[in-house]
Amino acid sequence: MTLLVTGGAGFIGSAVVRTAISRGMRVVNIDALTYAACLDNLSSVQDNPLYSFVKADIRDPSALAKIFETHNPTAVLHLAAESHVDRSIDGPSIFVETNITGTFNLLEAARCHWEAQGHPDTFRFLHVSTDEVFGSLGATGKFSETTPYAPRSPYSASKAASDHLVRAWGETYGLPVLLTNCSNNYGPYHFPEKLIPVVIINALAGTKIPVYGDGKNVRDWLFVEDHADALLTVLKAGKANHSYNIGGGNEVRNIDLVKTICALLDEKRPKNTPYADQITFVSDRPGHDERYAIDASRIAADLGWHPSVDLHHGLERTVQWYLDNEDWWLALQARNGVGTRLGTIDR
């Protein structure tokens, strides 16, 4: 298999690349190397003969056509996306350009390639999406593959649109597509603008640890290496034109997650006062979804996939990784918007 991965220098994408290469797959990584990409995430595979890197933007159709012609992939795993909700509030246009138009360009390049190859049944186009397209849950219930879409932020709306394009290319043109919707990811190499790395980094710096609103928003957390395993499972065994929800089965309120991280830091790098003393409640994000929860029964029943890392052990591994890899995240602190509160608007 020759696997074409878009966004492979990002957080989830790099985990997919590392895992795929460890399983003997040939991987071609396409990444535009925007602010959230980091080639250091791939230092362990950069010299592997199974790995190739192409700097390219999915907004560039001619570049995509050349890549398909040169590398002749047998599968596409599409992760490239603008993904930070707060940034989408401040500047939604790049989310439309990358997540919608970029996905359209990639679908067209894949379709042309697939048709030129004689419509092989083994070809797959796997689009990686988010549970945020389903909107916000109350205290009960879970998102299933048939939950109606109800996005509430520019980010989730752009991902919802890209999901619809993927399904349409499967139905209209017969392109063998797959779609996954995952819960919140965490783990090593998580870019330091997202909640868990922000908590760790601010705690270590002795600065305020921001918690939006009252901290009672609930998320289902998925360890990134489990997600990579699930994606490769869907790619190998998933039924064409089907979608699969991928969840960690780890629902927790934001405030409780933050306190758990602080307690882990108290154990691993103690100081005179508890890290939890740095927690500060700040104004909430506009349109902040109350709760996400994933029903992952389809992928369990049909493909036999289950997450292997529970939240406590995953957080312990994550905190330790950030303690052991300060050079990695310190180098990213100067990037645009990192360490700055984004996504605030007057209403």
Number of C-alpha atoms within 10 A of each C-alpha: 12 16 24 26 25 27 30 31 28 28 22 24 27 29 23 28 29 22 17 20 17 13 10 10 16 20 27 23 22 25 24 17 16 12 13 20 19 20 14 14 22 18 12 9 18 15 10 13 10 16 20 16 16 13 11 18 20 25 19 13 18 12 15 21 17 12 18 19 13 9 14 16 22 19 23 25 24 22 25 25 24 21 17 17 22 20 19 22 20 13 15 18 13 16 25 22 17 21 27 22 21 21 26 20 19 23 23 17 21 23 20 16 18 23 13 11 12 8 15 13 10 11 20 25 27 26 25 23 23 20 27 27 24 23 22 22 15 13 11 8 12 16 24 20 19 8 11 11 16 14 21 17 21 21 27 26 24 26 28 22 18 23 24 12 17 23 21 15 18 20 13 8 11 15 27 25 26 25 26 21 23 24 26 20 21 24 25 22 22 22 23 20 21 16 18 21 22 19 27 22 22 17 21 16 10 11 14 16 24 20 19 17 16 13 18 15 19 23 23 21 26 26 27 25 23 21 25 19 19 25 25 17 15 23 23 13 12 21 16 21 20 15 24 26 23 31 29 27 20 20 19 19 16 20 19 14 22 24 16 16 23 24 16 19 22 16 11 13 12 12 11 6 9 14 27 18 13 17 19 13 15 14 11 14 16 16 12 15 18 16 22 26 29 24 18 23 18 16 21 15 10 13 17 12 19 19 19 14 18 14 20 14 11 20 22 16 16 22 23 16 14 19 17 10 12 11 10 15 17 11 9 18 15 10 11 10 12 17 16 8 12 18 16 14 9 4 4
